[in-house]
């Protein structure tokens, strides 16, 4: 068994992230509350649809399961 990482991707969440990012860019021009909300949306949207999971992977059969550390 070896320690490695697996990437989980979701196309639907990535699309939602792009839409929220564009909404955040539009909100940047509304001063002052829109600027704060726009920045928060843009930062949150950058994390949607992509996640790295720590796993143990078997070198012989490629079976894997998540690890706690």
C-alpha positions as CSV (number, residue, x, y, z in Angstrom):
1,X,0.0,0.0,0.0
2,X,1.2,3.5,-0.8
3,X,0.1,6.9,0.3
4,X,-1.2,9.0,-2.6
5,X,-3.9,11.5,-3.5
6,X,-6.9,11.2,-5.8
7,X,-8.6,14.1,-7.4
8,X,-12.4,14.3,-7.4
9,X,-13.9,16.5,-10.1
10,X,-17.5,17.5,-10.7
11,X,-18.3,19.2,-14.0
12,X,-21.7,20.5,-12.7
13,X,-20.0,22.1,-9.6
14,X,-17.2,23.6,-11.8
15,X,-19.9,25.2,-14.1
16,X,-21.6,26.6,-11.0
17,X,-18.2,27.9,-9.9
18,X,-17.7,29.7,-13.2
19,X,-21.2,31.3,-12.9
20,X,-20.6,32.4,-9.3
21,X,-17.2,33.8,-10.2
22,X,-18.7,35.9,-13.0
23,X,-21.4,37.1,-10.6
24,X,-18.6,38.1,-8.2
25,X,-16.9,40.1,-10.9
26,X,-20.1,42.0,-11.6
27,X,-20.6,42.7,-7.9
28,X,-17.1,44.1,-7.6
29,X,-18.4,47.3,-9.3
30,X,-21.1,47.9,-6.7
31,X,-19.4,49.9,-3.9
32,X,-18.9,49.1,-0.9
33,X,-21.1,46.1,0.0
34,X,-20.9,44.6,-3.5
35,X,-17.1,44.7,-3.4
36,X,-17.0,42.5,-0.3
37,X,-19.7,40.1,-1.5
38,X,-18.0,39.9,-4.9
39,X,-14.6,39.0,-3.4
40,X,-16.2,36.3,-1.1
41,X,-18.1,34.8,-4.1
42,X,-14.9,34.7,-6.2
43,X,-12.9,33.0,-3.5
44,X,-15.6,30.5,-2.8
45,X,-16.2,29.8,-6.5
46,X,-12.5,29.0,-7.0
47,X,-12.9,25.9,-4.7
48,X,-16.0,24.4,-6.3
49,X,-15.9,21.2,-8.2
50,X,-12.3,20.2,-7.4
51,X,-11.2,18.2,-4.3
52,X,-8.0,16.2,-3.5
53,X,-8.6,13.2,-1.3
54,X,-5.8,11.4,0.6
55,X,-5.9,7.7,-0.1
56,X,-4.1,4.4,0.4
57,X,-3.6,2.6,-3.0
58,X,-2.6,-1.0,-3.5
59,X,0.4,-1.3,-5.8
60,X,-0.7,-4.7,-7.2
61,X,-4.4,-4.3,-7.8
62,X,-4.9,-0.5,-7.7
63,X,-7.7,-0.8,-5.1
64,X,-7.8,2.4,-3.0
65,X,-9.6,3.7,0.2
66,X,-9.5,7.0,2.0
67,X,-7.1,7.5,4.8
68,X,-7.7,9.5,8.0
69,X,-4.4,11.4,8.3
